Amino acid sequence: MPNFTPMPDEKDFLNYLLGDVFKKMTNGGDAKMLGPNNFIAWEPVPVVMDPEAFDYALKGFFGATPKLENMSDEEYEDARSSKKYSKFAYAEEFARIADQIPSMIPEIDPASGARKFTIFSPHPDHTKSNVYSDVLDYCVVKNSKIDPKVEKKLETLRKQIVTIKKLANPDFDESVVEHPEDNPKFIYQSFPSPQYVKYLEYEALYYEAEDKLTDLQKRVSDGDSEAMTEMAINGRNYIKRRDDALKRWEGIGYKGKIEKALNYIDEIESSNFITIKKRYESELLAAKRTGLGGMNTYYFSQPVPASTLANSTKWLEYKFSKSDYESNYKSTAHSWSAAASFAGMVNVGGAGKHKRIDSSYDFNQFEMSFKIGKCYVSSPWFGSTFLKSRYWKYSKNGAEILNNQMISDGNGKGLLPAVTTELYFISDLKIGFKKGSDSYKKAEDEVKAGAHLAIGPFMFGGTYGYEDTRINRTGKREQQGLSSGGILLLGRKCNILELSPNPLPSIKDDEWVEVN
C-alpha cells in the first residue's frame, strides 16, 4: 500500500484541476490564451441541467405560455413537465442563465497577461437585457439619413440572420381596446435563422481546430519538447482538421452568404444610426417572452449547437489522477483572483457542519472522473456592436435617470462589464475515495455525523444542485462520494465589453437626436 500523501492545498488543487478541465474543453488550449478581455468563471455549486433542456432550440417552438393567476408551485411543475409547455420553461431557464451579469471580474495575472479564474456570482441588481433595454430607451444617436431602397435591402438581409414570426395572441381581449403592450392582437417572436445557426455551429468547429493548431505551434516555438514531438508525428493531421473544418464551414455552414450579408449590414448601419437603433429596438421587442404562468418576462437566447446536451454520452471523458497532478501542475495550473475562493461560498442547505476535504485525507485514495461538453450562447437581440460604437450617448434625461454610469469601462467595471459567451458542462460525475480505504471511512463517518464535505465546487453529504423559488433538483449521492448521471453546468467563459458609452467628441450637440 502506498504511503500516506496528504490532499494538496485546495487552491493549488483547483489551479490544476480546473486549468486541466479548461485545457480539455478547448482541445488543448492554454488558459493563458484567454488574454485580458476573456475569463473563466466557475459555478460555486454546479447547476443541474435536464438532458432535454435544449430541446426547445433543437426542435423549435412557437406560441404563448398559459397565463394562470396565482399559479402554485405544483401547477408550475406540472406545466413544466408537460409535453406541451416544457419547452417554454426550458427556454426561460436558459435565458435567465444567459442574461446574468458576472459581478466578480478577475484581475489580470502579471506573469501571463491573462485574466485569472474566478467564481461566478450574478450581479444582484442588473441583467444583460435590462441594461441593454435602458440604453435603447435613454440614448441619443448621431443624426443621419438613408435611402429607402437601401433600407429595404437591409430588412431583406436581416432575415438571413433573424427569423421573426407573427402570431395571433391567444390572450387578446376583443372587449378591450387593442394596445401594443397591454392587449396586442398579434405577438412577434424572433429566433436566430436556421442558416445563421448553422453558420455559428461550423464557425465554432473551425475555430476549435484553429485554436488547437495555434496552441501547438506556440508551444513548439516556446521550445516545448512534447509539443515538438506531437508536431512531428501529428502536425499534418492538425492542419488537415483545420482545413477540413474551414471547407465544411464554407460548404454547408453558409459562411460566404452570411458574412456577405453581415458585412453589408455593418457597412450601411455604421453611418445610419437612426436606422440601426430602430432595428435593435424592434428585435429586442420581438425577443421578449412571457414566462410560464404569465408572471415575468425574459428575452430569448439559445445554445449553439442546440444538440449539446442530447449528445452528452459522446462528450470527452476526463479522469483525474494524482500522477497527472504531480507531473503536469506547472504547465497546466491557472491562477485564481484574490477574491476567488470556494471556501464558505457553497450553499450546503439544511443543518450540519460544512467541512473541506483537506490534508487529513489521503491523496492516493482520491478518485474523480466525468465527461466534458460545452456550448456557445446566442442572443441575437443583443447589439454589442451598438454598445461599442461611438455614435450614441445618454440623453440628458437618460444621464440623470442612470446616474451617468458607464455601461463598461473596458476593464471590468460598469453596469454591464462582461457577458457570458460559452457554457461548460460535465456529466457522469464521480468523486470520492476508494471504497474501504481509510479516507473513505473518515468521509463516511463525517457524513453520518451530519457534515457536508467539499472540495472546490464538488460536494457530497449535503444538498447539491440548483434551487430557485420553483425548482429543486439534486444529484444522486453515495456515502463514499458523489455520483451523478446527470448534467451539471460547471462554469462559463465571459467576455469583457469595450469602453461604453464612448461618443466621438467631434459630433456636435445639434447632431444628436432621439429616436422614438
N, C-alpha and C positions, 0 to 999 in steps of 0.2 A: 504494500500500500504506500503511495507517495506520501512524503512528509506534508505536514500542515502548511498551507500557504494562505495567508490572510487575504480576504477580498480587498482589492485596491480601493483607494480613496474614491468616493462616489463621483466627484468632479472629474478625476482622471479617467475613471471607467466610462463615463458618458462622453468625455472628449473623444475617446477611441470608438466606442460603440456607435454613437450617432454619426461620427465622422465616417465610419465604415459603411453605415446604412446609406448615407448620402452618396458615397462612392458607388455603391451598388445601384442606387436609384438612377444615377446618371451614367451608367455603363463605364465606370472607371474615372469619372470626373473628380477633380480635387475641389474640396470646398473653398479653397483659396481662389478658384476661378470665378467665384461669385462677384468679386470686386467690391467697390464701395457702394454700389446702388442696388444690390440684392442681398437678401439674408434669409436664413432658415430659422423659423420659429417652431419649436416643438410643443405639442399639447401637454399641459401638466397632468391631465388624465385623458388618455386616448378616447375619442368619441366612437361609440359603437354605431356601425352603419349596417342597414339591412342589405342583403345581397341584391335585392330588386330596387334599391333606392334610386338608381339611374335609369330605370325603365321609362320614365316619363320623357327623357331625352332620347333614349334609344328607339322607342316605338312611336313617340309623338303623341300629343293630346291637345284638344281644344275645348273651349266651353267655360262655363262659370261654375263656381262651387256652390253648394247648397247654403242658403242663409237661414240658419236656425237661431232663434233668440235664446240666449242663456244656455247654450249647448253645454251639457255636463261633460266631465272627463270621460265617462263611459260612452256617451254618444260620439264624442270626438274619436275615441279609439276604435269604435265600431265603424265609423265612416272612413277612418284612416286605413283600416284593414280590409275594407270592401274593395272589390274589383273595380267598381265604378269610380270611386273617389281617391283611391290610394295614390294615384299619380299626382293629384293636386297637393296632397300632403307632402310627398317626396320633393316636388318642385319647390314648395315653400321652404322646406328644411334645408335644401341645398342653397337656395337663395339667401337664407339667413347666414349660412356659413360664408358664402362668397361676399356678403355685404359687410362683414365685420372688419373693423379697422384695428390693426395691431397698435397697442398702446406702449409696448416696450420695444423701442428701436435700439438695437445693439450698437455699441461703439465699434470703431474700426481698429483692427489689430495692427499696431505699428509695424510688426515684423512681416506680415503678409500683405498688408494693404487691403484686406478683405474684411467684411463685417463678421463679427463673432456670432456664434449661435446664441439664441435667446429662448425664453419661454413665450408662448403665445398667450396674450391676455387681451381680450377685446376691449376697445375703448368703451367706457360706461355710458357716454353721452352722445356719441356720434356714430353714424354708419356711412358707408360709401355713398349710398343712394340719397340720404338726406343732405349731406354736404353738397353733393353734385346738384341736387334739385335746388338748394338755396342759391348756388352760384347762378343757375339759369334764371332764377326769379329776381335776383338782386344785382344784375350786372348790366353794363352798357357795352356796346361794341362799336368799332370804327364804322362810320357810315360808308356805304358802297352801293353800287347798282349792278344788276346782272341782266343779260339778255334773256327774255322769256324762253327762247328756243334752247339756250344753254341750260336753263333751269329745268326744262322738261327732260333733257337728256340726263341730267343729274338724277332725277327721280327714277328714270329707267335703269340706270346703272346701280342705284342703291338697292333695287330689287334683287340684284345678283348677290347682295350681301345680307340683306334683311328681308324676311318674309313677314308681311302684315296681313292678318286675317280679319275680315269684317264679319261679326257675328251678331245675331239677334240677342238682345238682352232678355234672358228668361224672367228677370225680376222687374221688367218695365211695367209701370203702373199707368194704364191708359186714363185713369180718372184724375191724374195729376199732370200738371204742365211738364212737358219734356224739358230736361235740363242736362247739359253735357256731363255733369258730375253727380248730381243728386238723383236724377232719374233719366239716364240715357236710353234711347230707343235701341241703339246699337253699341256694342263694345268692340274695341280693336285690340288685337293681341299680336305681339311681334315675337319672332324667333329668328335665330341665325338661319339663313337659307341653306338647303341641303348641299349646294355646291360650296358654300363658304365653310361649312362644317368639314367637308372632305378636304378642302384646302388646308384648314388648320390641322387636321389629323396627319396629313402627309408632310406638312411643314414640320411638325413636331418630330416625326420619324427621321426626316432628313437631318435636322439639327442635332438629334441624338447621335446619329452616326458621325456627323461632322465634329461634334464636341469630343467624341471618343477618339477620333483620329488626331485632333488638335492636341488633346491632353497627352497622347502617346508621343507625338512629335516634340512637345515641350519637354517631357521627361527625358527624351533622348538627347535633346540639346543641352539639358542640365547635367548630362553625364550619368544618368541612372542606368546601371548595368542590366537590371532586369528589363527595363524598357528597351534597351538596345537589342537584347535577345529576342524580346517579343516582336520588335520591328523587323528583325532579320527573318524570323520564322513566319509571322502573320501580317507583315506590313502591307503586302498586296491585297490581302483579304479586307483589311480596314479600309483601304482606298476603294476597293470594289463595292463594299457595302455602302459607302458614302455616295459613290457614283450611281449605284442602283437605286438608292433612296431618292436621289435627285430625278432620275428618269421616271420613277413612279409618281413623284410629285408633279412633274411636267405632263405625264401621260394621262393619269387618272385622278390627279388632285387639283385639276383646273388652275394650275399655277399661272400660266400666261393670261388666261381670261380674267381671273380675279385681280391679279396685280395690275393689269391694264386698266380695269375699272377703278381700282383704288388710287392709282396714280393720277388719273384724270380728275377724280373727285377731289383729291388733295390739292391739285393744281388750281382748280376753279375756286374751291372753297377757301383757299388760303388768302384770297383777295376779296372775298364776298361774305363777310361775317354776318350780315343780316340774314342771308340765306342759310348759312350753316347753323346759326343759333335756332332758327325756326325748325330746321330739320332735327336737331338734337332734342328740342322740346317735344316734337311730335313722336319721336322714337322713345323717349322716356315715358310719355303718356301711354304709348302702346305696349310698353313692357310692364306696366303696372297691373298687378293682380290682386284679387281679394283672397285672403287666407281661408282655409277650410272652416266653415261655420260663419263666414262673413264678418269676422271680428277685426282683423288687421289687414293692412295692405303690404305688399312686398314687390320687388322688381325682379323679373325673370332672369335667371342665369342658368347656364348648363355646363356639364363636364364635357371635355373633349379628350379622348374619344368617349362616347357615351357607353361603350361596351366594356369599360374598365372593370367594373365590379362583376359583370357577368362572366368575365374571363379570369376571375381570381384564382382558379385552380391552375392556371398556366403561368402565374407570376413566378418571378425568380425566387428560388429558395435561399434563405440565409441561415447559416449556422454559426453560432459564436463559440470560439474555443479559446482556452487560456493560452495555448501556444501561439495563436494568431495575435493575441493581445501583446504578448511578450516580444514577438519578432517584428511587428508592424506598427507599434504605438507611435514612434516618432514620425513616420511617414503618413499616418492616417489620422491622428488626433487633430481636432479643430477646436480652437479655444472658445470659451464662454465669455459673455459680457459679465461685468461685475455684478449686474443686477440679476443675472440668471442663476437661479438655484431652485431645485425641486423641493428641497427640504422645507417642510411646513406649508407647501402650496397645494398638496394633494388633498382633495375633499374626501376623506375616507368614509364619511357618513356614519351615523349611529354612534353608539357608545364604544369605548375601548381605547387602548393606547395605540399611538402611531409610532412605529419604530422603523429605522432604516436598516437595510442589510449592510452591516459594517464589517470591520476587520476581525470580528469574533467568529465569522463564518469562513468556511474553507473554500478558497477559490478553485481548488482541484475538483470539488464536488458540484460546482455550479454548472447549470445547463440552460441554454437558451437557443431557440430556433423559431423562424417564422418565414412567411413569404412576403415579397415586397411588390407594390404596384403604385402607379401614380396617374394623375390626370391633370389637364390644364383647365383653367377657369375662363369661361367665355361670358362676358356681359356686354353684348353688342350695343346696348343703350348708353354705355359709359364712354363719354367723349374725352379720353385722356389727351388727345391732340388739341382739343379746345382749351382744356385747363392749362396746358403748357404754352399755348400761343401768346403772342404779345399784342393782340388786338382786342382784348377785353380788360375790364377793370370793374370794381364795385361802383354802383351808382351812389349818389350822395346818401340816399335813404338806406341803401344796402350796407354801406360802410358803417352807418350808425347801428343798424339792426344787428350786424355780425361783429360789431366792435372792431371793425377793420382788421380782423385776424387773418393771418396768412393761411392759404389752403395748404401750402407746403413751403418750407424754407429751403428745400432741396437737400437737407441734411438730417431729416428725421423728425422735424418738429412742425406743428401746424394742425389744422382741423382734419386734414387728410394727408398725413405724411407718407403713407405707403398703402398698397393694395395687394391682396393675395392673387398670385398668378398660377400657382401649382399646388396640388394637394398630394400628400404622401400617405399611403395606406400600408397596413400589414394584415395578414390573415394567418390562420393556423398557428397562433402564438402558443409557445410552450416555454415556461420559465419556472425555475425552482432548483432543487438539489436532488442528487441521485438518491433514489429510494433506499432506505436502510442506512444511509450514511449518518455520521454524527450531526452534520449541518441540517440534514432532513429532519432528524429527531428534534433538534433545537428549534427549528422553524415550526414544526408540528406542535410542540409544547407552547410556543408563543401564541400561535393562532388559537389553540384550545383555551388559553388564558384570556382571550379576547383582544389580542394585539392585531394590528394591521402591518404587515411587512412590506417595505417598498424599496426599490432602487430605481432612481430616475422616475419616469412616468409609469413604470410597471409595478403593480402592487397585487398582493394576494392576502386574503383574510378579511377584507372589508368590502364595502360597496364599491363596485368598479364599473364604470361605464358613463353613459350620457344621461343626464337628467334635466328636464325642464318642467314647466308647470303642468304638462300634459303627458309626457312620455317618460317612462323609466325602464330602461333596458340594461341588463347586466351580462357580463361574460360568465362562462362556466368556470367553476372553481374546483380545484383539488387541494387536499390538505398539504401536499408537498410543494405546491406552487399554483400557478395559474395556467389553465389550458383553455383556449378559446378557439373554436372552429369558425367564429365569426370574423367580420372585417372591422378593423379599427382605423380611424383617422389618427395618424401619429404626428403629423406635422405639416407645415406648409412653407412654400417659397414666397417671399414678398418682394415687391419692387418699390423702391423709394421714388416718389414723384419729384419732378424738377420744380424749380422755383415758380411759385404761382400764388397770386397774380404777379405778372412781370410786364406791365404795359410799356410800349415804346414811348419814351419821353418826347419824341418828335411829333406825336399825334396831338393836334391842337384841341382845346376844350370844346370848340364848336363842331368838331368832327365826331364826337361821341354821341351815340343815340341809343335810346331804349327801344327794345323790340317787344311788342305785345302780341 
